[in-house]
Amino acid sequence: MKNNSSRSQDFEKGNLRGKVAIVTGASRGIGEAISDALAEEGCRLVLAARSKDRLEEVAGGLRQRYGVEVLTLPTDMSDEDQARGLIETAASHFGGVDILVNNAGMGIYGTVDELHLDDLRNVFEVNFFGPLAALQAAVPIMRRSGGGTIVNVSSIVGKFPQPLGGGYTATKFALQGASGAARAELKRDNIDVVLVCPGLTDTEFSQHSRISVPGAEHRQGERHSLGQGVNPARVGRRTVTAIRRGEREVYITLFDRALVWIALHFPGLFQLGLVYVTRYRRRRFEEGGLSDE
């Protein structure tokens, strides 16, 4: 175990080699990309997701490309006990935890007045309570070793409402609020809390989002994003840069940052735009034309 001063010096230098990093939702998309970027830096990795086979496939590729040690732990982040157990098992295996990336997440599609509340509760378990349980388990371990970094992967829609995605937006608003408080609370412990806010990203996220509209549940698995988005590798690289620098909030593109700025500074104009987006998305959904593929 390192003392506080040596740990702080390592992070100021941006040296991540040998650090122990846990990544949830690591089997695909942004989680896989962040894992790749951390492996390239020489981190020892713990990969978590529900799919054991897919995790092993990702881990095998990382070992082959970068020669790093990778532990796979199939985990359902909607289960608080499993989320805490992930951290404890990783710390026991490697002797500590330096970086926790709370990336696992689930979308939910539907209007606020029609959402099935059981669906929404499940999404909150994955997107908010699971990451919070993991953070609570990781903090004492990081304190004992002199510090660390917790990355919460949110979304730009944690900064403004998303029409027909209000349930998902609510989970990200909650995650961002908790992240901001934890950042201030953990500063004295040399623990950085980094909030990553991607915009539209080219992943399978929308296909795995829950359809929670009465009579349309059979549409589960369709793509319902409004475009293709950026390559997840870009999100992975930017996240690792933020970890090295100890950044507060991260946006991936200038467009994402500009969109959030407009939403914050011109709420009336932005709300007008949301009304038009709502009409467009509702029409595409009702016509069965939400697939971009």
Long-range contacts (C-beta under 8 A, 24 or more apart in sequence): 1-95, 1-96, 1-144, 1-145, 1-146, 2-145, 2-146, 3-146, 4-146, 4-147, 4-190, 5-146, 6-146, 7-145, 7-146, 7-147, 7-148, 7-190, 8-146, 8-147, 8-190, 11-147, 11-149, 11-192, 11-244, 11-246, 14-244, 14-245, 16-41, 16-42, 16-43, 16-99, 16-240, 16-243, 16-244, 17-41, 17-42, 17-43, 18-42, 18-43, 18-44, 19-43, 19-44, 19-98, 19-99, 20-44, 20-45, 20-46, 20-90, 20-91, 20-94, 20-95, 20-96, 20-97, 20-98, 20-99, 21-45, 21-46, 21-98, 21-99, 21-100, 21-101, 22-46, 22-48, 22-86, 22-87, 22-90, 22-97, 22-99, 22-100, 22-101, 22-134, 22-138, 23-47, 23-48, 23-101, 23-103, 24-48, 24-49, 24-75, 24-77, 24-86, 24-101, 24-102, 24-103, 24-104, 24-130, 24-131, 24-134, 25-49, 25-77, 25-103, 25-104, 25-105, 25-153, 26-55, 26-58, 26-103, 27-51, 27-54, 27-55, 27-58, 28-54, 28-58, 28-203, 28-204, 29-201, 29-203, 29-204, 29-205, 29-232, 30-103, 30-153, 30-198, 30-201, 30-203, 30-232, 30-235, 30-236, 31-101, 31-103, 31-104, 31-153, 32-58, 32-232, 32-236, 33-232, 33-233, 33-234, 33-235, 33-236, 33-237, 34-101, 34-103, 34-151, 34-153, 34-235, 34-236, 34-239, 34-240, 35-62, 35-236, 36-62, 36-65, 36-233, 36-236, 37-233, 37-236, 37-237, 37-239, 37-240, 38-99, 38-101, 38-240, 39-65, 39-66, 39-68, 39-70, 40-66, 40-240, 41-240, 42-66, 42-68, 43-68, 43-98, 43-99, 44-68, 44-69, 44-70, 44-94, 45-69, 45-70, 45-71, 46-70, 46-71, 46-72, 46-73, 46-86, 46-90, 46-93, 46-94, 47-71, 47-72, 47-73, 48-72, 48-73, 48-74, 48-75, 48-77, 48-86, 48-104, 49-74, 49-75, 49-104, 50-74, 50-75, 50-76, 77-104, 77-125, 77-126, 77-130, 77-131, 77-134, 78-122, 78-125, 78-126, 78-129, 78-130, 79-125, 79-130, 80-125, 80-129, 80-130, 80-133, 83-130, 83-131, 83-133, 83-134, 83-137, 84-133, 84-134, 84-136, 84-137, 86-134, 86-137, 87-134, 87-137, 87-138, 87-141, 88-137, 91-141, 96-141, 96-144, 96-145, 97-138, 97-141, 97-142, 97-148, 98-142, 98-145, 98-148, 98-149, 99-148, 99-149, 99-150, 99-151, 99-243, 100-134, 100-135, 100-138, 100-148, 100-149, 100-150, 100-151, 101-151, 101-153, 101-239, 102-130, 102-131, 102-134, 102-135, 102-150, 102-151, 102-152, 102-153, 103-151, 103-153, 104-130, 104-131, 105-153, 105-171, 105-205, 106-208, 106-209, 106-210, 107-165, 107-168, 107-205, 107-206, 107-208, 107-209, 107-210, 108-165, 108-167, 108-168, 108-209, 108-210, 108-212, 109-164, 109-165, 109-168, 109-209, 109-210, 109-211, 109-212, 109-213, 109-224, 109-285, 110-164, 110-167, 110-211, 110-212, 110-213, 111-164, 111-166, 111-213, 111-282, 112-166, 112-167, 114-212, 114-213, 114-214, 115-166, 115-167, 115-212, 116-212, 116-214, 119-167, 119-210, 119-212, 120-167, 120-170, 120-212, 122-210, 123-167, 123-168, 123-171, 123-210, 124-170, 124-171, 124-174, 127-168, 127-171, 127-172, 127-174, 127-175, 128-171, 128-174, 128-175, 128-178, 131-175, 132-178, 135-182, 139-186, 139-189, 139-191, 142-189, 142-191, 143-189, 143-191, 146-190, 147-189, 147-190, 147-191, 147-192, 148-190, 148-191, 148-192, 149-191, 149-192, 149-193, 149-194, 149-243, 149-246, 150-182, 150-186, 150-191, 150-192, 150-193, 150-194, 151-194, 151-195, 151-196, 151-239, 151-242, 151-243, 152-176, 152-178, 152-179, 152-193, 152-194, 152-195, 152-196, 153-196, 153-198, 153-239, 154-179, 154-195, 154-196, 154-197, 155-197, 155-198, 155-199, 156-197, 156-198, 156-199, 156-251, 156-256, 156-259, 156-260, 158-197, 159-197, 159-260, 159-263, 159-264, 160-259, 160-260, 160-263, 160-264, 160-270, 160-274, 161-274, 163-274, 163-277, 163-278, 163-281, 163-282, 164-278, 164-281, 164-282, 164-285, 167-212, 168-209, 183-248, 192-243, 192-246, 194-239, 194-242, 194-243, 194-246, 194-247, 194-248, 194-249, 194-250, 195-248, 195-249, 195-250, 196-235, 196-238, 196-239, 196-242, 196-249, 196-250, 197-249, 197-250, 197-251, 197-252, 197-256, 197-260, 198-230, 198-235, 198-252, 198-256, 199-229, 199-230, 199-251, 199-252, 199-253, 199-255, 199-256, 199-259, 200-225, 200-226, 200-227, 200-228, 200-229, 200-230, 201-229, 201-230, 201-231, 201-232, 201-235, 201-252, 202-228, 202-229, 202-230, 202-231, 202-232, 203-229, 203-232, 213-285, 216-285, 219-285, 219-288, 219-290, 222-290, 222-291, 223-290, 223-291, 223-292, 223-293, 224-281, 224-284, 224-285, 224-290, 224-291, 225-292, 226-281, 226-292, 227-292, 228-292
